[in-house]
Amino acid sequence: MGKGRSGKIKWGVFSLKLFLSLLVMAGFVDIIYRGYILFTHQISPVMGTILFLVEVGVWIWLVIVLRMPKYRYSKPRFWIVFGAVLGIILVCAFAGIQPLSTYKDNVIQKTIAFTKTASTKISLPNTPTAPIATTEVIKATLFPDYYLMVALKPTSLAKANYQYKVDLFEKGQLRATTSTEWNQPEINVKEIQWVYFPLTKDEAYAYSSFFKKPELYDIFSVNVHE
């Protein structure tokens, strides 16, 4: 046990268990940090993985040592040490002692931001929005000039005589913007409107169906909005 026959504490075992307990707590924090920088690719994958696994192995070994009868039933209790260290850290953090105060502020700010984001997602369910117009055709033309032609078909959400903006995206990046509109009869019969975006000569010849039929839908996308 942690005491001799005379009832006195064995200070050698006491000190060693206290040191091992602090080492386990520090190792646990370092494992969390090491895993974070590894999984967010802030360190070399090979080196990061090796260090992470070594630290986990050493930490498990320390826990096993603390679970041995020599230390398990001796003082101080691990959870008492953990609670004392945690209490000291909290007192120092809220007392303004650096860098613990900065860490505390960062944790609180991130927690508040995460809570706001989570509550927004819960209160605003992700319901798909119907489009104003659908993209029917995307093709390149060489005559009379080099253009990317996009055929837009209005849906029931389109408003008559309203000039909508049409954004052209190339591989997810906004490339150009133009506009289009429909009158009420055109909306009634789902009249297709063509919009044109300028291309370079090389692009027009590469994308033109006169030579081949590339999958332009994998390259370009269109968004119609107010």
NUDREN-462416 format. One record per residue: chain; residue number from 1; y negated, z negated, x of N, C-alpha, C in turn; residue in three letters. Coordinates in pm, whole numbers, m for minus. Layout:
N
chain resi n_yy n_zz n_xx ca_yy ca_zz ca_xx c_yy c_zz c_xx resn
A NUM Y Z X Y Z X Y Z X ALA
...
***
This chain:
226
chain resi n_yy n_zz n_xx ca_yy ca_zz ca_xx c_yy c_zz c_xx resn
A 1 118 0 85 0 0 0 m124 0 89 MET
A 2 m243 m12 28 m367 m15 105 m398 m152 160 GLY
A 3 m313 m256 131 m337 m391 179 m218 m439 259 LYS
A 4 m245 m528 355 m138 m589 431 m81 m708 358 GLY
A 5 7 m785 423 69 m900 359 m34 m1007 327 ARG
A 6 m138 m1014 407 m241 m1114 384 m337 m1076 274 SER
A 7 m320 m954 215 m406 m908 106 m528 m833 154 GLY
A 8 m546 m823 283 m660 m750 335 m635 m599 331 LYS
A 9 m744 m527 317 m734 m381 314 m703 m329 454 ILE
A 10 m610 m237 463 m581 m169 588 m690 m65 611 LYS
A 11 m787 m98 693 m903 m11 708 m869 123 770 TRP
A 12 m762 127 849 m722 256 905 m679 352 797 GLY
A 13 m592 305 706 m545 389 594 m661 417 498 VAL
A 14 m744 317 475 m859 332 385 m952 443 436 PHE
A 15 m986 434 565 m1078 533 623 m1017 673 622 SER
A 16 m888 681 655 m824 811 659 m814 873 521 LEU
A 17 m782 792 419 m773 846 284 m911 887 235 LYS
A 18 m1012 808 268 m1149 845 229 m1188 978 292 LEU
A 19 m1156 995 419 m1187 1120 489 m1112 1238 427 PHE
A 20 m983 1220 398 m903 1327 338 m953 1362 198 LEU
A 21 m992 1260 122 m1043 1285 m13 m1171 1367 m9 SER
A 22 m1262 1330 82 m1385 1407 98 m1355 1550 145 LEU
A 23 m1255 1562 231 m1217 1695 281 m1160 1781 169 LEU
A 24 m1082 1722 79 m1027 1796 m34 m1139 1845 m125 VAL
A 25 m1236 1759 m152 m1347 1799 m239 m1431 1909 m174 MET
A 26 m1460 1893 m45 m1537 1995 25 m1460 2127 32 ALA
A 27 m1329 2115 53 m1247 2236 58 m1241 2308 m75 GLY
A 28 m1237 2232 m184 m1234 2294 m317 m1363 2372 m343 PHE
A 29 m1478 2312 m306 m1606 2381 m323 m1610 2507 m237 VAL
A 30 m1561 2496 m114 m1564 2612 m23 m1471 2723 m73 ASP
A 31 m1358 2686 m135 m1267 2787 m190 m1336 2865 m302 ILE
A 32 m1410 2792 m387 m1484 2860 m494 m1586 2957 m436 ILE
A 33 m1660 2911 m335 m1761 2997 m272 m1695 3116 m202 TYR
A 34 m1585 3090 m131 m1516 3197 m59 m1460 3301 m157 ARG
A 35 m1407 3254 m269 m1357 3347 m370 m1468 3430 m431 GLY
A 36 m1584 3365 m450 m1698 3438 m509 m1743 3552 m418 TYR
A 37 m1764 3524 m289 m1812 3630 m200 m1704 3735 m176 ILE
A 38 m1577 3697 m191 m1469 3794 m174 m1462 3888 m293 LEU
A 39 m1464 3833 m415 m1447 3914 m535 m1574 3989 m575 PHE
A 40 m1689 3951 m516 m1812 4029 m538 m1840 4122 m420 THR
A 41 m1741 4137 m331 m1746 4235 m221 m1863 4210 m126 HIS
A 42 m1891 4083 m96 m1996 4049 m1 m1940 4024 138 GLN
A 43 m1810 4045 155 m1744 4024 283 m1634 4127 297 ILE
A 44 m1593 4152 419 m1484 4247 443 m1360 4206 364 SER
A 45 m1299 4298 287 m1184 4261 203 m1069 4201 283 PRO
A 46 m1040 4259 400 m927 4209 480 m957 4069 533 VAL
A 47 m1072 4054 601 m1108 3925 656 m1128 3821 547 MET
A 48 m1194 3862 437 m1218 3768 327 m1089 3720 264 GLY
A 49 m993 3810 246 m864 3771 187 m789 3675 277 THR
A 50 m790 3703 408 m720 3616 503 m780 3475 501 ILE
A 51 m913 3467 510 m980 3337 509 m956 3262 378 LEU
A 52 m961 3337 268 m940 3275 137 m801 3215 126 PHE
A 53 m699 3291 167 m561 3243 158 m537 3126 254 LEU
A 54 m596 3132 373 m580 3021 469 m641 2894 413 VAL
A 55 m762 2906 355 m828 2788 299 m749 2732 181 GLU
A 56 m696 2817 96 m614 2769 m15 m491 2697 36 VAL
A 57 m427 2755 140 m308 2691 196 m338 2556 256 GLY
A 58 m447 2546 332 m485 2417 392 m521 2316 284 VAL
A 59 m591 2361 181 m630 2270 73 m507 2216 0 TRP
A 60 m410 2303 m27 m287 2258 m93 m213 2157 m5 ILE
A 61 m212 2182 127 m146 2089 219 m215 1953 217 TRP
A 62 m348 1953 214 m422 1826 208 m391 1750 79 LEU
A 63 m382 1822 m30 m349 1757 m158 m210 1696 m151 VAL
A 64 m116 1768 m91 21 1716 m78 22 1590 8 ILE
A 65 m58 1590 115 m67 1472 201 m120 1352 123 VAL
A 66 m224 1374 42 m280 1266 m37 m184 1214 m144 LEU
A 67 m90 1299 m184 8 1258 m285 125 1181 m225 ARG
A 68 131 1172 m93 238 1096 m29 220 948 m59 MET
A 69 330 871 m66 322 728 m100 227 649 m12 PRO
A 70 213 688 113 128 615 206 m17 613 159 LYS
A 71 m59 723 98 m198 735 55 m214 727 m97 TYR
A 72 m109 764 m168 m119 773 m315 m152 638 m378 ARG
A 73 m91 532 m329 m109 400 m390 m206 312 m312 TYR
A 74 m275 370 m214 m370 292 m136 m511 318 m183 SER
A 75 m602 229 m143 m741 245 m178 m811 324 m68 LYS
A 76 m922 395 m104 m983 406 m237 m913 513 m321 PRO
A 77 m918 498 m455 m860 598 m543 m939 728 m533 ARG
A 78 m867 839 m539 m933 969 m522 m1042 990 m625 PHE
A 79 m1012 957 m752 m1109 984 m857 m1231 894 m847 TRP
A 80 m1213 774 m788 m1328 688 m765 m1419 751 m658 ILE
A 81 m1357 802 m553 m1434 870 m448 m1504 992 m505 VAL
A 82 m1431 1071 m585 m1489 1192 m645 m1608 1157 m733 PHE
A 83 m1591 1053 m818 m1701 1014 m906 m1821 962 m828 GLY
A 84 m1795 887 m721 m1905 834 m640 m1982 946 m572 ALA
A 85 m1910 1041 m513 m1975 1154 m445 m2053 1239 m544 VAL
A 86 m1992 1265 m661 m2061 1344 m763 m2188 1274 m811 LEU
A 87 m2179 1142 m829 m2296 1066 m871 m2407 1071 m768 GLY
A 88 m2372 1056 m639 m2473 1062 m532 m2540 1198 m529 ILE
A 89 m2458 1305 m545 m2513 1441 m544 m2611 1460 m659 ILE
A 90 m2575 1412 m779 m2662 1429 m895 m2791 1351 m879 LEU
A 91 m2781 1229 m829 m2902 1149 m807 m2995 1218 m708 VAL
A 92 m2940 1269 m598 m3021 1337 m498 m3083 1465 m554 CYS
A 93 m3005 1539 m635 m3055 1664 m691 m3172 1640 m785 ALA
A 94 m3159 1541 m875 m3266 1514 m971 m3381 1435 m909 PHE
A 95 m3357 1380 m790 m3465 1311 m720 m3552 1407 m640 ALA
A 96 m3511 1534 m635 m3591 1635 m565 m3555 1654 m420 GLY
A 97 m3441 1601 m376 m3400 1615 m237 m3342 1755 m216 ILE
A 98 m3394 1826 m117 m3349 1961 m87 m3230 1958 7 GLN
A 99 m3138 2060 m1 m3142 2175 m93 m3075 2150 m227 PRO
A 100 m3033 2023 m251 m2960 1994 m375 m3046 2019 m498 LEU
A 101 m3177 1991 m488 m3266 2014 m602 m3273 2161 m638 SER
A 102 m3278 2247 m536 m3283 2393 m560 m3153 2441 m624 THR
A 103 m3040 2392 m574 m2911 2428 m633 m2905 2386 m779 TYR
A 104 m2955 2264 m807 m2954 2214 m945 m3037 2303 m1036 LYS
A 105 m3157 2344 m990 m3244 2430 m1070 m3179 2566 m1096 ASP
A 106 m3115 2620 m992 m3048 2750 m1009 m2935 2743 m1110 ASN
A 107 m2856 2635 m1103 m2744 2619 m1196 m2795 2606 m1339 VAL
A 108 m2902 2528 m1357 m2957 2510 m1492 m3012 2641 m1547 ILE
A 109 m3085 2716 m1464 m3142 2843 m1508 m3033 2944 m1545 GLN
A 110 m2929 2952 m1462 m2820 3046 m1490 m2744 3005 m1615 LYS
A 111 m2727 2874 m1635 m2657 2825 m1754 m2736 2859 m1880 THR
A 112 m2868 2838 m1876 m2952 2870 m1991 m2949 3020 m2020 ILE
A 113 m2958 3102 m1914 m2955 3248 m1932 m2822 3293 m1991 ALA
A 114 m2711 3234 m1941 m2579 3270 m1993 m2565 3230 m2139 PHE
A 115 m2617 3111 m2174 m2608 3064 m2312 m2686 3154 m2406 THR
A 116 m2806 3197 m2363 m2887 3286 m2445 m2817 3420 m2465 LYS
A 117 m2758 3471 m2357 m2687 3600 m2367 m2567 3589 m2460 THR
A 118 m2492 3480 m2448 m2374 3461 m2532 m2413 3445 m2678 ALA
A 119 m2521 3370 m2705 m2564 3351 m2843 m2616 3480 m2904 SER
A 120 m2681 3564 m2821 m2730 3693 m2870 m2614 3784 m2907 THR
A 121 m2509 3783 m2823 m2392 3866 m2852 m2322 3820 m2979 LYS
A 122 m2322 3688 m3003 m2256 3636 m3122 m2338 3668 m3247 ILE
A 123 m2470 3652 m3238 m2556 3674 m3355 m2577 3821 m3385 SER
A 124 m2563 3906 m3282 m2581 4050 m3301 m2451 4120 m3266 LEU
A 125 m2359 4137 m3361 m2233 4202 m3331 m2254 4347 m3289 PRO
A 126 m2166 4393 m3205 m2177 4527 m3149 m2127 4631 m3249 ASN
A 127 m2218 4672 m3337 m2183 4771 m3436 m2236 4907 m3392 THR
A 128 m2151 5008 m3391 m2194 5140 m3345 m2304 5197 m3433 PRO
A 129 m2401 5264 m3371 m2512 5326 m3441 m2482 5474 m3461 THR
A 130 m2497 5521 m3586 m2471 5662 m3616 m2579 5748 m3551 ALA
A 131 m2543 5864 m3497 m2642 5950 m3430 m2729 6024 m3530 PRO
A 132 m2849 6062 m3485 m2939 6144 m3566 m2890 6287 m3570 ILE
A 133 m2832 6330 m3457 m2777 6467 m3449 m2657 6465 m3356 ALA
A 134 m2566 6556 m3381 m2448 6568 m3295 m2461 6690 m3206 THR
A 135 m2404 6681 m3087 m2407 6793 m2992 m2289 6884 m3020 THR
A 136 m2319 7008 m3061 m2214 7103 m3096 m2175 7192 m2980 GLU
A 137 m2273 7235 m2901 m2247 7328 m2790 m2340 7294 m2674 VAL
A 138 m2287 7302 m2552 m2367 7295 m2431 m2326 7413 m2343 ILE
A 139 m2420 7502 m2312 m2386 7616 m2229 m2507 7660 m2148 LYS
A 140 m2480 7730 m2038 m2586 7782 m1952 m2607 7930 m1981 ALA
A 141 m2733 7974 m1965 m2765 8115 m1988 m2841 8171 m1869 THR
A 142 m2821 8300 m1843 m2888 8369 m1733 m3005 8455 m1781 LEU
A 143 m3004 8490 m1907 m3106 8580 m1962 m3167 8517 m2087 PHE
A 144 m3299 8527 m2107 m3398 8592 m2019 m3440 8507 m1901 PRO
A 145 m3396 8383 m1898 m3427 8295 m1787 m3311 8197 m1771 ASP
A 146 m3323 8112 m1670 m3215 8018 m1640 m3235 7890 m1722 TYR
A 147 m3151 7871 m1823 m3163 7756 m1912 m3026 7695 m1940 TYR
A 148 m3031 7565 m1973 m2916 7498 m2032 m2945 7489 m2181 LEU
A 149 m2860 7549 m2262 m2880 7554 m2406 m2792 7450 m2473 MET
A 150 m2851 7372 m2563 m2779 7268 m2634 m2798 7287 m2784 VAL
A 151 m2688 7296 m2857 m2693 7313 m3002 m2680 7176 m3068 ALA
A 152 m2781 7140 m3149 m2784 7009 m3216 m2772 7027 m3366 LEU
A 153 m2681 6951 m3427 m2658 6957 m3571 m2703 6826 m3634 LYS
A 154 m2797 6830 m3730 m2850 6705 m3787 m2746 6632 m3872 PRO
A 155 m2757 6501 m3874 m2671 6420 m3962 m2755 6373 m4081 THR
A 156 m2696 6292 m4165 m2767 6243 m4283 m2880 6146 m4248 SER
A 157 m2884 6099 m4122 m2990 6007 m4080 m3116 6080 m4035 LEU
A 158 m3108 6209 m4016 m3225 6285 m3971 m3331 6289 m4080 ALA
A 159 m3457 6278 m4037 m3570 6283 m4130 m3637 6420 m4120 LYS
A 160 m3681 6471 m4233 m3743 6603 m4237 m3880 6601 m4173 ALA
A 161 m3911 6709 m4102 m4044 6731 m4042 m4085 6618 m3947 ASN
A 162 m3986 6563 m3883 m4012 6457 m3785 m3970 6509 m3648 TYR
A 163 m4061 6496 m3551 m4033 6549 m3418 m3956 6445 m3336 GLN
A 164 m3830 6476 m3311 m3743 6386 m3236 m3746 6421 m3088 TYR
A 165 m3730 6319 m3006 m3715 6340 m2862 m3569 6368 m2830 LYS
A 166 m3548 6460 m2736 m3412 6496 m2694 m3403 6473 m2543 VAL
A 167 m3323 6374 m2504 m3305 6341 m2362 m3178 6407 m2310 ASP
A 168 m3190 6472 m2194 m3075 6533 m2128 m3036 6444 m2010 LEU
A 169 m2910 6404 m2009 m2858 6322 m1899 m2759 6403 m1817 PHE
A 170 m2772 6393 m1686 m2677 6457 m1595 m2601 6349 m1520 GLU
A 171 m2473 6339 m1552 m2386 6234 m1495 m2448 6096 m1512 LYS
A 172 m2502 6071 m1633 m2555 5940 m1666 m2700 5917 m1628 GLY
A 173 m2762 6011 m1553 m2900 5995 m1510 m2990 6087 m1592 GLN
A 174 m3103 6032 m1640 m3196 6112 m1719 m3253 6224 m1634 LEU
A 175 m3239 6347 m1685 m3286 6464 m1610 m3410 6526 m1671 ARG
A 176 m3413 6541 m1803 m3526 6608 m1867 m3534 6563 m2013 ALA
A 177 m3652 6586 m2072 m3674 6550 m2212 m3749 6663 m2282 THR
A 178 m3707 6695 m2402 m3778 6792 m2485 m3783 6737 m2627 THR
A 179 m3813 6820 m2724 m3821 6772 m2861 m3767 6877 m2958 SER
A 180 m3737 6833 m3078 m3691 6925 m3183 m3717 6861 m3318 THR
A 181 m3710 6941 m3425 m3726 6887 m3560 m3660 6981 m3660 GLU
A 182 m3631 6925 m3778 m3572 7001 m3888 m3657 6981 m4014 TRP
A 183 m3663 7085 m4098 m3722 7064 m4230 m3612 7021 m4327 ASN
A 184 m3648 6987 m4447 m3549 6932 m4541 m3438 7032 m4575 GLN
A 185 m3470 7159 m4603 m3360 7255 m4629 m3263 7267 m4512 PRO
A 186 m3316 7263 m4390 m3229 7272 m4271 m3138 7149 m4261 GLU
A 187 m3191 7034 m4296 m3108 6913 m4296 m3002 6921 m4405 ILE
A 188 m3040 6976 m4519 m2946 6986 m4632 m2824 7069 m4597 ASN
A 189 m2846 7176 m4523 m2735 7267 m4491 m2683 7243 m4349 VAL
A 190 m2731 7137 m4285 m2688 7104 m4147 m2713 7221 m4052 LYS
A 191 m2837 7270 m4056 m2877 7383 m3972 m2880 7342 m3824 GLU
A 192 m2819 7421 m3738 m2817 7392 m3595 m2949 7436 m3532 ILE
A 193 m3005 7347 m3449 m3123 7379 m3371 m3083 7386 m3224 GLN
A 194 m3134 7490 m3154 m3109 7503 m3011 m3227 7447 m2934 TRP
A 195 m3197 7366 m2834 m3301 7317 m2742 m3266 7367 m2602 VAL
A 196 m3370 7386 m2520 m3352 7450 m2390 m3406 7360 m2279 TYR
A 197 m3327 7350 m2172 m3367 7276 m2053 m3357 7369 m1933 PHE
A 198 m3460 7375 m1849 m3459 7468 m1735 m3352 7431 m1632 PRO
A 199 m3294 7536 m1572 m3197 7521 m1464 m3244 7600 m1343 LEU
A 200 m3193 7565 m1227 m3216 7647 m1109 m3122 7768 m1116 THR
A 201 m3149 7866 m1034 m3066 7986 m1032 m2922 7950 m996 LYS
A 202 m2906 7866 m894 m2770 7828 m851 m2697 7755 m962 ASP
A 203 m2767 7665 m1031 m2705 7591 m1141 m2665 7685 m1254 GLU
A 204 m2755 7777 m1289 m2726 7869 m1399 m2603 7954 m1371 ALA
A 205 m2593 8005 m1248 m2476 8088 m1215 m2349 8004 m1207 TYR
A 206 m2362 7878 m1161 m2244 7792 m1150 m2194 7749 m1288 ALA
A 207 m2289 7724 m1380 m2251 7673 m1511 m2233 7781 m1616 TYR
A 208 m2271 7903 m1584 m2266 8008 m1685 m2122 8044 m1721 SER
A 209 m2098 8057 m1852 m1965 8097 m1899 m1939 8246 m1876 SER
A 210 m2042 8319 m1830 m2022 8461 m1798 m1924 8476 m1682 PHE
A 211 m1926 8377 m1591 m1837 8381 m1476 m1715 8291 m1496 PHE
A 212 m1735 8176 m1556 m1626 8084 m1583 m1671 7988 m1691 LYS
A 213 m1584 7905 m1738 m1617 7812 m1846 m1596 7668 m1797 LYS
A 214 m1694 7615 m1727 m1680 7476 m1680 m1693 7378 m1795 PRO
A 215 m1641 7259 m1775 m1652 7155 m1875 m1788 7088 m1861 GLU
A 216 m1888 7146 m1925 m2024 7093 m1912 m2039 6957 m1979 LEU
A 217 m1949 6924 m2073 m1957 6793 m2138 m1927 6680 m2041 TYR
A 218 m1857 6712 m1930 m1832 6611 m1828 m1952 6591 m1737 ASP
A 219 m2046 6687 m1743 m2164 6681 m1655 m2288 6638 m1732 ILE
A 220 m2308 6696 m1850 m2429 6671 m1927 m2397 6599 m2059 PHE
A 221 m2496 6520 m2103 m2490 6457 m2234 m2631 6454 m2289 SER
A 222 m2641 6445 m2423 m2771 6453 m2489 m2786 6335 m2585 VAL
A 223 m2907 6281 m2590 m2939 6173 m2685 m3062 6211 m2764 ASN
A 224 m3048 6212 m2897 m3160 6243 m2986 m3211 6112 m3046 VAL
A 225 m3340 6087 m3032 m3394 5959 m3081 m3540 5979 m3122 HIS
A 226 m3594 5877 m3189 m3731 5883 m3235 m3830 5858 m3121 GLU
***
